Every structure is written in structure tokens, then in C-alpha cells.
Amino acid sequence: MNELELKIKVKVFKHLHDLKPADEALVRAAKHALSDSYSPYSSFKVSAAVLLENGEILTGTNQENASFPAGICAEGTVLSAASALHPGVTIRKMAVTVKSVRQVINYPVSPCGICRQRILEYETRFNSDIEIIMMGEEGEVYSVSSIKDLLPLHFSKADL
């Protein structure tokens, strides 16, 4: 038997203001959009903001449904908006942030597995990595250069 060790590189920033100004602005756009989250069942608000190649920033939030878990995640909302409003425009970066009614989330929260796969599809489709910046309500900020860092043994159209 052999073992395969997989490693990822995560940039860790102590505070939001330690990011480059453009990255800080992207996270702040996501934080601002948290109030648009419709999360009456989980009380867990999630927001995502993307920076498009044309410089535009779009936001999306989680939208829950009484037929839980039939809602849509923030990442899926903003990716769909980007495709609908700006078809063919590459996504360069995505910021994800959260807020809970039950507790303060003072650590970065990453996209769920389904959203990781969705983001990977966009990277594959446009042949371009998407930097993922993650932050809780406060505290450290994590950044990875590609969703592949969070999904190392990924499945893509190359596997079909």
C-alpha cells in the first residue's frame, strides 16, 4: 500500500483590513448583502460576492425554502446571476461570509460541497481559477487561489 498526501496552501489574514483594498471591498460587498439572506429555517445567513473580469461586483445570498433543503446557497445564487446577467464573462474572485442568529462565527466558513462543485464548473468552463476569500462575521480571513484547493480530488468534465 502507498499513501498519497494532499496539501493545500491557504493564505491567512489576521483582519479584513489586511487584505488588498480591492479584496477588502469584495468581502465588504458580501457582508453588506447578508441582510438580503432569506434564512428563516436555519437562521444562518450566507452571502457571496464575485468580481467579474469586467470589474463588476455581483452579490448573492442563500434563499431557503419550507421544503428544506430545497433552497439555494449564496454561491449558487451569485453564480447563476453572473451567468444570466453577464454570459461569457469570467469570474476572477469570490468572497463568502456568514452570520448566525445563534452565535458569533469568528472563523472563516468555506463553501459547502455542492457549491465547491458549482464553482469548479465555472473554473473549468472559463479555463480560469477563481480565488476564494472566506470570512466569518469577524476574525481571520482565508484565501485560496482556486476552488481546487478546497476540492483536491475533484470531478470534472475531463473525467467523463
Secondary structure, DSSP 8 states (H G I E B T S, - for coil): ----------EEESSGGGS-HHHHHHHHHHHHHGGG-B-TTT-EEEEEEEEETTS-EEEEE-B--SSTT-SB-HHHHHHHHHHHHSTT--EEEEEEEEEESSS---S-----HHHHHHHHHHHHHHT---EEEEE-SSS-EEEES-GGGT-TT---GGG-
